[in-house]
Amino acid sequence: MHPWQQFLTEQGFRIAEAGNFDAIAPEPAVWPEAVAEGFVAPLTDLGLMAFAGEEAAHFLHNQLTNDIEHLGQKEARLAAYCSPKGRMLASMLAWRSPSAGEAVMLQLPRAIQPAVQKRLQMFILRAKVKAADVSDELVVLGLGGAKAGAALSPWFAELPSAPYAKIDGDAGTLIRVADAFGAPRYQWIAAPEQAQQVWPQLAQALRPAGAALWRLANILAGVPQIVAATQESFVPQMVNFEVIGGVNFKKGCYPGQEIVARSQYLGKMKRRMALLALDADAAGVTAEAGMEVFSAADPEQPCGMVVNAEKNSPASYALLVELKTAALEDGPISLGSATGPALRLQALPYALPQG
């Protein structure tokens, strides 16, 4: 077991099996009402890739949906890696490393990272680029809630002022991501030794939580995460990825670019991602990424798919669901089948483009 994972087990966490390295909090029932003031979560389910070399940014610029060549040192950007058919193989957070020369860091779910990294490496060819898995060399902590900023102040004299702004310092890298639970959220990327040193103070100021709470925060923020069950299921616009800044339509070509651009400019989008809720009081009711959803207006075939799902309380789920836009006007939407549990539409924290 990695020293950081061993340290977490000593703090009462359990590291999930099945290859996703999910950090499960000692108190599983940690819901938004309990963490609104502040929480800290070890994001052990996320993997990190470093692409180093003088041509690293140019290489990734030609592979991902966002502008990586002009990615500044004080910002992070969402990006997608697509198949030639424009379907998302991965959603990522990208930033430049302050300590590795020209290296660009890519963060994505650890469960799919090896396959995505292998695929990207196939196209390096003679480019001056070297890809490395650095998931065990760095620790990612997720902090949110009203007290998160004050808890970070002993190590960071200033905080990123807006989502996807970044600050680098002696204590590591701090990236502000999309707000959730009515407060800013931050990712702190640090060396394992640094993380172990600061954890006791953070855990005293904030409530320790599992990685599932961070994934729930992403759902409530309307930020999708492609996982193994949903790879090659969505063109970026189907999951609102261009709305949240993950697609640059002015950059050059990348795999699937023609299809992504065509989806943007030819007519109204007929599929979008919505935020829905599921009351799971009935025994055995679960919601997972990749599950199909159905509309009462057309019960014989699915109208969409669950992108991400996490428990929002002991008896409910929050879900991001990609579905036909017409289904939102056609009546009830159900999980799993037309007779499955009903889903309730919730408001996304951002507006979708009209027309």
Secondary structure, DSSP 8 states (H G I E B T S, - for coil): --HHHHHHHHTT-EE-STTS--EE-SSS---HHHHSS-EEEE-TTEEEEEEESTTHHHHHHTTBSS--TT--TTBEEEEEEE-TTS-EEEEEEEEE-SSSTT-EEEEEETTTHHHHHHHHHTTTTTSS-EEEE-TTT-EEEEEESTTHHHHHTTT-SS--SSTTBEEEETTEEEEEEEEETTEEEEEEEE-HHHHHHHHHHHHHHSEE--HHHHHHHHHHTT-----GGGTTS--GGGGTTTTTT---TTS---TTHHHHHHHHHSS--SEEEEEEEEE--STT----TT-EEEETTBTTS--EEEEEEEEEETTEEEEEEEEEGGGGGSS-EEESSTTS-EEEEE--SS-----
